[in-house]
Amino acid sequence: MTRKRDPRTPSARPTEVSSPDLGLLLEEIEKEPVPERLLELALTLQKRLAEKRRREESAGAPGNDPVITRVRQSP
């Protein structure tokens, strides 16, 4: 299933932007206030994604295959 792009929505592809324009845009973004709740949610998301990545990395490490571990533990 493919999603059709709404023609009214700007493309996510980068457009040509001069360095001064980009710098000005970044400065304006930095000036915008961030709601406290949004910041809390972003930090929580960052923490959980890091935990998930660590779990996936440890599960993928040699000797940590959960199926083999269960077989070894069964009587």
N, C-alpha and C positions, 0 to 999 in steps of 0.2 A: 504494500500500500504506500503510495507516494503522496505527499502533501503538496498541494498547489500553493505557490506563494501569492499572497495578497498584493496586487499591483500598487496599492496605496502605501504598503509598508516598504521603507527603504531597505535596500539589499544589505546583507551582513558582510558583503565583500568590502575590503578596504577601498577607499576612494583616494584620489590624489589630493593630499592636503599638504600645504607647505609647512615647514617646520615652525615658523612663527604662529601660524594658525593653530597648529597642534599644541604648542606650548600655551597659548592663550586659552584654548579649550580645557587643557589639563588644570590650569590655574583656576578656571571657573568651577570645574568639578570639585576641586579641593576646597573651595569656599562654601560649597553647599553643606548645610547641616545634615547630619546623619541621625535619624531617630534612634534613641537608645535601644528600643526593642529590636530594630533591624540589626544593629550592631551585635546584640546578644545572640540573635539567631544565626548570624554569619559566623560568629566564633564557635557556636555549638556545632554547626555544620562542618566547619573546618576540623574540629576535634574528632567528630565521628568519622569523617572521611579518612583522617590519618589512622584512626584505630582500625577501620576496615582494611585499609591498605596493609597495615602491619599484620593483621590476621591472615590476609590472603598471601602475603609473602611468606609467613611462617608455615602456612598450610602447603605451600608449593615447594618448600625446602626439602631436599632429600631426607628420607627417614621420618618425615612428618605426614605421610599420607594417611588421612583419617580412616580409609577403608582397611589398610594394612594394620593400623593400630587396633581397630576393632577386632580383626581376625586374631591378632596376637593375644588379645585380652579375653577372648571367648574360651570357655572351659572345654 
